[in-house]
Amino acid sequence: MTPRERLLAVYCGRKPDCVASLADLSYWRAGNGGGKFIPGKTNGANFDVVGQLLELHRQTRAAIHLNVGCFYNVRYEGGVKSESGIRGETYHHRFETPYGVVEEIREWSDTTFSWPITHHMVQTIEDLKIIRHVAENTRYSADWDLYREADRLVGDLGLPVVGTPYTGMGFLMSRYAGVENTVLFAMDEPEEFVATVEAINASHRSVFRLMAEGPSQALIVSDNLSSDVQSPPWFRKYSAAHYRWMAETAHACGKPLATHIDGRLRGLLKAVVELGIDAADAVTPAPWGDLTPEECRTEAGDRLVLSGGVPPSDFHPRVSLAAFERSVEAWLALADRSPALIVAPGDQLPPDGELSRVTRMVEMAEARRF
């Protein structure tokens, strides 16, 4: 099989010829001369780097699955104006509405090669009303021409997994409000809080359906789930219904659905299985995560695709090659229990990781035949 065929087989519940492997090399590229990217864009921005990313994937032989483009565009009604862009070392994203103005500010970090948020959009309860108005007046359209071009560029080297927006809870925690304010809003103003989460989810259902009904082959929702931030009870209370709807919608269109779960795992792997999700992306076991590889499979059961498995620190040259190979082998051993397995750096190859170790990981995966 080609890398594309392996990934599609695994995501769709079939047995590949060997364990599939992939890698997210975008972070490594950013830290090794790639420079700044434009965050939060949905209009094809950053698409020009796909060719450079593909060269890294050809070099390492790891399949590509993410960062090949965003395939929907956004426009606003109801008096909403959106403005975003880089100003020197900061990135600004601003919404102007009849109910007020909110703005996100990020500051470029040369240490992490990323844009940490230094000022969240939502600071007060009144800001939640602004966010609801934005969600209710956001309209989406698909850009399948861009998808077809990405699909052509990727070829057999991987499978473009079509990204869909965060859930309402994911947006509040990761983007709009931050973890602390999100929790405080939920405790202090539950009606306003739930109304905002539901408004964002309702808006995102329209774009999710667009992405499911088009020529996409697999979908992902990148909520950055972690059980120390969204505990299983919290996740079930605020996001379960929307996750179940996404899974049912994807399956009705014949598409598998993955979720990005790159933090603490205990309880959440079981929760996403219950909701019909097909794959857990960027799974990172102990010592970075809280479950061993064996515990990941036990909690997930045999159906859920576990993608990830190799701690990012193991790709650093200070870690012996023997120790690195033991980590890879511990993850590959899960293939004895289920073919629903992909090996990858969890979550990304860090800028100080060795590309040669990615190639070694791929070689070891190809040797683990079914």
Backbone hydrogen bonds, N-H to C=O, Kabsch-Sander energy under -0.5 kcal/mol:
donor,donor_aa,acceptor,acceptor_aa,energy
4,R,156,D,-1.5
6,R,2,T,-2.5
7,L,3,P,-2.3
8,L,4,R,-2.5
9,A,5,E,-2.3
10,V,6,R,-2.5
11,Y,7,L,-2.8
12,C,8,L,-1.7
13,G,10,V,-1.7
14,R,9,A,-3.2
19,V,365,A,-1.0
19,V,368,R,-1.6
20,A,341,L,-0.9
22,L,343,V,-1.9
23,A,63,A,-1.9
25,L,23,A,-0.8
29,R,25,L,-2.3
30,A,26,S,-2.2
31,G,27,Y,-1.9
32,N,28,W,-0.6
32,N,29,R,-1.1
34,G,29,R,-2.3
35,G,30,A,-1.2
41,K,38,I,-0.6
47,F,44,G,-1.9
49,V,46,N,-1.7
50,V,47,F,-1.5
53,L,49,V,-2.4
54,L,50,V,-2.7
55,E,51,G,-1.4
56,L,52,Q,-1.3
57,H,53,L,-1.9
58,R,54,L,-2.5
59,Q,55,E,-2.1
60,T,56,L,-2.3
61,R,57,H,-2.3
63,A,21,S,-0.9
64,I,157,L,-1.0
73,N,141,S,-3.2
75,R,139,R,-2.4
77,E,137,N,-2.6
80,V,77,E,-1.3
81,K,96,E,-2.7
83,E,94,R,-2.4
85,G,92,H,-1.9
87,R,90,T,-3.5
88,G,86,I,-0.5
89,E,87,R,-0.5
90,T,87,R,-1.8
91,Y,106,R,-2.5
92,H,85,G,-2.6
93,H,104,E,-2.3
94,R,83,E,-3.3
95,F,102,V,-2.7
96,E,81,K,-2.8
97,T,100,G,-2.0
100,G,97,T,-1.3
102,V,95,F,-2.0
104,E,93,H,-3.3
105,I,119,H,-2.2
106,R,91,Y,-2.7
107,E,116,P,-2.1
108,W,89,E,-2.8
109,S,114,S,-2.6
110,D,108,W,-0.5
113,F,109,S,-1.7
114,S,109,S,-0.9
118,T,105,I,-2.6
119,H,105,I,-1.7
122,V,176,Y,-3.2
123,Q,121,M,-0.7
128,L,124,T,-0.8
128,L,125,I,-0.8
129,K,125,I,-0.9
130,I,126,E,-1.1
131,I,127,D,-2.2
132,R,128,L,-2.2
133,H,129,K,-2.0
134,V,130,I,-2.2
135,A,131,I,-2.6
136,E,132,R,-2.6
137,N,133,H,-0.9
137,N,134,V,-0.8
138,T,135,A,-1.2
139,R,75,R,-3.0
141,S,73,N,-1.8
143,D,71,F,-2.7
147,Y,143,D,-1.5
148,R,144,W,-2.6
149,E,145,D,-1.9
150,A,146,L,-2.4
151,D,147,Y,-3.2
152,R,148,R,-2.1
153,L,149,E,-2.4
154,V,150,A,-2.6
155,G,151,D,-2.2
157,L,154,V,-2.0
158,G,155,G,-0.8
159,L,64,I,-1.8
161,V,65,H,-2.5
161,V,159,L,-0.7
162,V,160,P,-0.6
162,V,218,A,-2.5
164,T,220,I,-2.2
171,F,167,T,-2.8
172,L,168,G,-2.2
173,M,169,M,-2.5
174,S,170,G,-2.7
175,R,171,F,-2.2
176,Y,171,F,-2.7
177,A,172,L,-2.2
178,G,172,L,-2.1
182,T,178,G,-1.9
183,V,179,V,-2.3
184,L,180,E,-2.3
185,F,181,N,-2.9
186,A,182,T,-2.1
187,M,183,V,-1.8
188,D,184,L,-3.0
189,E,185,F,-2.7
193,F,189,E,-2.5
194,V,190,P,-2.8
195,A,191,E,-2.2
196,T,192,E,-1.7
197,V,193,F,-2.4
198,E,194,V,-2.6
199,A,195,A,-1.8
200,I,196,T,-2.3
201,N,197,V,-2.3
202,A,198,E,-2.4
203,S,199,A,-1.9
204,H,200,I,-2.4
205,R,201,N,-1.6
206,S,202,A,-0.7
206,S,203,S,-0.7
207,V,203,S,-0.8
208,F,204,H,-2.4
209,R,205,R,-2.3
210,L,206,S,-1.6
211,M,207,V,-2.3
212,A,208,F,-2.2
213,E,209,R,-2.4
214,G,210,L,-1.0
217,Q,160,P,-0.5
219,L,256,P,-2.3
220,I,162,V,-2.2
221,V,258,A,-2.1
222,S,164,T,-0.9
222,S,220,I,-0.5
223,D,221,V,-1.1
225,L,260,H,-2.2
227,S,264,R,-1.9
229,V,226,S,-1.8
230,Q,226,S,-3.2
231,S,229,V,-0.7
235,F,231,S,-3.2
236,R,232,P,-2.6
237,K,233,P,-2.0
238,Y,234,W,-2.3
239,S,235,F,-2.4
240,A,235,F,-1.1
243,Y,239,S,-2.5
244,R,240,A,-2.8
245,W,241,A,-2.1
246,M,242,H,-2.5
247,A,243,Y,-2.5
248,E,244,R,-2.5
249,T,245,W,-2.5
250,A,246,M,-2.7
251,H,247,A,-2.5
252,A,248,E,-2.1
253,C,249,T,-1.1
253,C,250,A,-0.6
254,G,251,H,-1.6
255,K,250,A,-2.9
258,A,219,L,-2.5
259,T,279,A,-2.1
260,H,221,V,-1.9
261,I,259,T,-0.7
261,I,281,D,-2.5
263,G,225,L,-1.3
268,L,265,L,-1.2
269,L,265,L,-1.8
271,A,267,G,-1.5
272,V,268,L,-2.6
273,V,269,L,-1.6
274,E,270,K,-2.0
275,L,271,A,-1.1
276,G,273,V,-1.7
277,I,272,V,-2.1
278,D,257,L,-2.3
279,A,257,L,-1.4
280,A,305,V,-3.2
281,D,259,T,-3.2
281,D,279,A,-0.6
283,V,307,S,-2.5
286,A,291,L,-2.4
288,W,285,P,-1.0
289,G,285,P,-2.1
296,C,292,T,-2.4
297,R,293,P,-2.0
298,T,294,E,-2.2
299,E,295,E,-2.5
300,A,296,C,-2.4
301,G,297,R,-1.8
304,L,300,A,-0.7
305,V,278,D,-2.7
306,L,340,A,-1.9
307,S,280,A,-2.4
307,S,305,V,-0.7
308,G,306,L,-0.5
308,G,342,I,-1.9
309,G,283,V,-3.1
310,V,344,A,-1.9
314,D,311,P,-1.5
315,F,312,P,-1.6
316,H,313,S,-1.7
319,V,316,H,-1.8
324,F,320,S,-2.3
325,E,321,L,-2.5
326,R,322,A,-1.8
327,S,323,A,-1.8
328,V,324,F,-2.1
329,E,325,E,-2.6
330,A,326,R,-2.2
331,W,327,S,-1.5
332,L,328,V,-2.6
333,A,329,E,-1.9
334,L,331,W,-1.6
335,A,332,L,-2.1
336,D,333,A,-1.7
337,R,334,L,-1.6
338,S,334,L,-1.7
341,L,339,P,-2.4
342,I,306,L,-2.5
343,V,20,A,-2.4
344,A,308,G,-2.0
346,G,310,V,-2.6
347,D,345,P,-0.7
349,L,24,D,-1.9
353,G,350,P,-2.3
354,E,315,F,-2.3
355,L,353,G,-0.5
357,R,354,E,-0.9
358,V,354,E,-0.9
358,V,355,L,-0.5
359,T,355,L,-1.7
360,R,356,S,-1.9
361,M,357,R,-2.4
362,V,358,V,-2.2
363,E,359,T,-2.4
364,M,360,R,-2.3
365,A,361,M,-2.1
366,E,362,V,-2.5
367,A,363,E,-1.3
368,R,364,M,-0.7
368,R,365,A,-1.1
369,R,367,A,-1.4
370,F,17,D,-2.2
